[in-house]
């Protein structure tokens, strides 16, 4: 029975983790910068954020972060954007995809946090930037913000 339940859970997880490629400069769909291979927990995504959202005080745009990623590697930064994709409680954290309208393509920044947000929320985060993060099983990020906290 335990084996059956384990296989069932693996099947459900594999079905819900269907990668959706985005243009962000990585080698393959599961390695896209800012692309999280987890499907949205709500089964929905928001349209691309085209209206520019100003960064929080003392913060930077997502475009600035992507263009100068080496400068910010290991640093704590502040960003603000619209939650365009949301995956809750995976590996004991929420996976949020932010866009602030500063990118010329549909790239987004993946943010991990224990804080809760809703799809479509405009939210500011402060967190540590990590480059080339590999969680295994094909979940590799060229750039990710980890352990982020919502800014007031």
C-alpha positions in Angstrom: 0.0 0.0 0.0 2.8 2.4 0.9 4.5 1.8 -2.5 1.2 2.5 -4.3 0.6 5.8 -2.4 4.2 6.8 -3.1 3.9 6.1 -6.8 0.5 7.9 -6.9 2.1 11.0 -5.3 5.0 10.9 -7.7 2.6 10.7 -10.6 0.5 13.6 -9.3 3.6 15.7 -8.7 5.0 14.9 -12.2 1.7 15.8 -13.8 1.5 19.1 -11.9 5.1 20.0 -12.7 4.8 20.3 -16.5 7.4 22.9 -17.5 6.3 25.9 -19.6 9.2 27.4 -21.6 9.9 31.1 -21.5 12.4 33.3 -23.3 15.1 34.0 -20.7 18.4 32.9 -22.1 18.9 29.5 -20.4 19.8 26.3 -22.2 16.5 24.4 -21.8 13.0 24.8 -20.4 13.9 23.7 -16.9 16.9 26.0 -16.8 15.2 29.2 -17.8 16.2 32.1 -15.6 13.3 33.0 -13.5 11.2 30.1 -14.9 10.0 27.7 -12.3 9.1 24.3 -13.7 6.3 23.8 -11.2 2.9 24.4 -12.6 0.8 27.1 -11.0 -0.9 25.8 -7.9 -4.1 27.5 -9.0 -3.7 26.3 -12.5 -3.5 29.9 -13.8 -1.0 32.5 -14.6 -1.4 36.2 -15.0 -0.7 38.0 -18.3 2.7 39.5 -18.8 3.2 42.7 -16.7 3.8 45.4 -19.3 3.1 48.5 -17.1 6.3 49.5 -15.4 6.3 49.1 -11.6 8.8 51.3 -9.7 11.2 49.4 -7.4 10.9 49.9 -3.7 13.0 52.5 -1.9 16.6 51.4 -2.0 15.6 48.6 -4.5 16.3 47.7 -8.1 14.3 46.7 -11.2 14.2 43.0 -12.3 15.9 44.1 -15.5 18.8 45.7 -13.5 19.1 42.4 -11.5 19.2 40.3 -14.7 21.7 42.5 -16.5 24.1 42.8 -13.5 23.5 39.4 -11.9 27.2 38.8 -11.0 27.2 42.1 -9.0 24.2 40.9 -7.0 25.2 37.3 -6.5 25.1 36.5 -2.7 23.7 40.0 -2.0 20.4 40.9 -0.4 18.3 43.1 -2.7 14.8 44.6 -2.8 12.5 44.2 -5.8 8.9 44.9 -6.5 6.6 43.4 -9.0 3.3 41.6 -9.9 2.9 38.0 -9.0 2.2 36.4 -12.4 2.6 32.8 -11.3 2.3 31.2 -7.9 3.1 27.7 -6.5 2.4 27.3 -2.8 4.0 25.0 -0.2 6.5 23.2 -2.4 9.6 22.2 -0.4 8.1 24.1 2.5 8.1 27.4 0.7 6.0 29.4 -1.7 7.4 30.0 -5.2 6.4 33.4 -6.7 7.2 34.6 -10.2 7.5 38.4 -10.3 7.4 40.8 -13.3 7.8 44.5 -13.0 7.5 45.6 -16.6 11.2 46.4 -16.9 12.1 43.4 -19.1 11.7 43.4 -22.9 10.6 39.8 -22.9 8.4 37.7 -20.7 11.1 36.8 -18.2 10.3 36.8 -14.5 12.2 36.5 -11.3 11.4 33.5 -9.2 11.2 34.3 -5.5 11.0 31.7 -2.7 9.4 32.8 0.6 7.3 31.5 3.5 5.1 34.6 3.2 1.8 34.3 1.4 0.7 36.4 -1.6 -2.1 36.0 -4.1 -1.9 35.7 -7.9 -2.0 39.2 -9.3 -0.7 41.0 -6.1 1.8 43.7 -6.5 4.4 43.1 -3.8 7.9 44.1 -2.7 10.4 41.5 -1.5 13.8 41.6 0.1 15.9 38.5 -0.3 19.2 36.9 -1.2 20.2 36.5 -4.8 21.7 33.1 -5.8 23.0 32.3 -9.2 23.0 28.8 -10.8 20.9 27.2 -8.1 20.3 23.5 -8.7 17.6 21.9 -6.6 18.1 18.6 -8.5 15.5 16.7 -10.6 15.8 19.3 -13.4 15.0 22.3 -11.2 17.8 24.7 -12.0 17.7 28.4 -11.9 20.2 30.8 -13.5 19.0 33.4 -10.9 16.7 33.2 -8.0 15.8 35.2 -4.9 15.7 33.0 -1.8 14.3 33.3 1.7 12.6 36.5 0.7 10.4 38.5 3.1 7.6 40.9 2.1 8.4 44.5 2.6 5.8 46.8 4.3 
